[in-house]
Structures are given as C-alpha cells and as structure tokens.
Amino acid sequence: MMLLSTLDAQPGKTAATDFLGVSGPIKIYGSTYSLAWSSHPSPQYYKQEYLKAGEKLEKFGSMVMVEVLTGVPDHKQIVAAKLKELDQMKANNPIVNYETFENKQAGEFMIDFLLSANEADGSIQILERNVYRYKSIIDKQGKKAVLLFAVSVRSYGKQATIFLAELKGKRSALIDQVAQFKLPAPAI
C-alpha cells in the first residue's frame, strides 16, 4: 500500500498499464518522467511509477509516483500510518529523518523524509530522499479516495556522502516543486 517506500520497489517488473488515466509524461523538477511500472494489487489500491529516459527501476536516480487508495475517508489515517512507520524505522536507523508540512486550506499533507538501506557492515547501500504529497479526493464515481503524488531521489554506495552534502543546499527546491505541482486527476 501507500505506506511502502520506494526502497521496497520490485526490481525486474516492467509492466506499465495506466490504471489511473495519468499516462504522462510528468514534468517536474526540471525533468520529464514517463510511466515505467504500475500495479493494481487490490481492488482499492493503484500504484504507478515514472522514470526519466534511460533510467531503470532497479537502480534509478529519481522517480515520480502516483498512487490512489480508494474507500478511505481522508488522508489523515494514511499519513499517521506513514509517520508511525518512519518512527519505527528511525529507532533502528539514525539516517531516517523526516519533516512534515500541512496545507489545511488545500486539504493536503506533505512528508519530506530520508531513508537508507544499509550493508551488513553498516555502510550505506542506498540513500533515498522522498517528498510525499497526500490529498483526499473524490474519484470520478463519487467515492472518497487518497491521492499520493511523490518524488523520490536516490544515491548509491559511496555517492551517499556527496548526496547528503548537496541535499542541504537544495532541500527546499524539491519540496517547493512537489507542493506547487498541479496534481493529476486520476480517472479510476
């Protein structure tokens, strides 16, 4: 469900069906992303991932995600579950960190968070920064749902130190881009 991070993405899967009527391309943060993978694992949940040309799901530099969970009255319970998941991860991994932003007028909530997958020796294998933007929506059939629009940026191995240093200088730029992005209107 929407609670999974992109660290849990399923490499090797290449199916890309546009379940949401958001085929792309999606243009954000100075790049163009095309639909690369999608899933509809339950009647209520849809997930679509978009990559830049030449990137692979197995080892990408940046990705855009659009997800919809139907039958949920509003985004608050989804956000609370994600924050709980991040707190649990943070207890075992000092890299995990997050900041939240709420736009009450728009009925939206954002989480900017950092994750890592580590080698057995503790060194960083994958360092991932995500900006998730949640919004409660009404689908075309009049049912309540939650839309997640997200951007994920990754670094691998020894590049993690450079990634962290660069993040300090451009952290707010990605937050602003995601916050200002005109959200797609999914057609389920």
Helices and strands as residue ranges (DSSP letters): G 6-8, E 26-28, E 31-42, E 45-51, E 62-70, H 76-92, E 97-103, E 108-118, E 124-138, E 144-156, G 157-159, H 160-180
